[in-house]
Amino acid sequence: MNELLAVQDLLAGYGQLAVVRNVSLHVSEGEVVALLGPNGAGKTTTLLTACGLLPPIAGEIRIGGTKLESIHASAIARMGVSLVPEDRALFFDLTVQENIRLGARGNKSGAAHMFELFPELAALAKRKAGLLSGGEQQMLVIARGLAARPRLLMVDEMSLGLAPLIVERLLALLKQVVTDTGTALLLVEQHAHLSLGIADRAYVLNHGELVLEGRAEDLRDRRDLLEVSYLGEAALASDS
């Protein structure tokens, strides 16, 4: 499989304050990789740096083999990278259709394909995004992220404010998209057991450092993984 994202010895944060330290990870074509960890572990910082919205303090990031050096986030998006942000960042006064068209960046076939993938959104095409339910809004954010047919999709905390059943359905749909298109998916998700259910591999961050990594099927039933993900340092100390 072609490696679409490679992060090596990443030091990242805000100004010179490092939130992420010495993180190395990779995501290949057609692969789902989960990035897990407690709140404040550095998961969102890692995503924002990988897609160019935060400059790295040190380390190396490659997209499709191309090293990112002073490349603007818009150029990285044109390289086939799409981010579904934690805060959704929808245009609430625009319709569902208009939001998807903005995400498609001129790819008309991509925009039309989203209504095939998300038939519920097709029925709401003329409705303003601000009038949708939380689950419908999250579905729209994912559709907008996929509309440009990205090579690499990063999804940050999709489940916030949503019922587990809705999250499970959206994750299954993302997995199907990856299977059908070969899109690489880097998933930050608070429901560790659900994300491991669709992931091929996983990394666990704690206080900005990697503390666990491996195949999802090997990590899925490990109690210590869930403890590290939700309890952080206290769980690590209890196992030592």
Secondary structure, 3 states (H helix, E strand, C coil): CCEEEEEEEEEEEECCEEEEEEEEEEEECCCEEEEECCCCCCHHHHHHHHCCCCCCCEEEEEECCEECCCCCHHHHHHCCEEEECCCCCCCCCCEHHHHHHHHHCCCHHHHHHHHHHCHHHHCCCCCEHHHCCHHHHHHHHHHHHHCCCCCEEEEECCCCCCCHHHHHHHHHHHHHHHHHHCCEEEEECCCHHHHHHHCCEEEEEECCEEEEEEEHHHHCCCHHHHHHHHHCHHHHHHHC
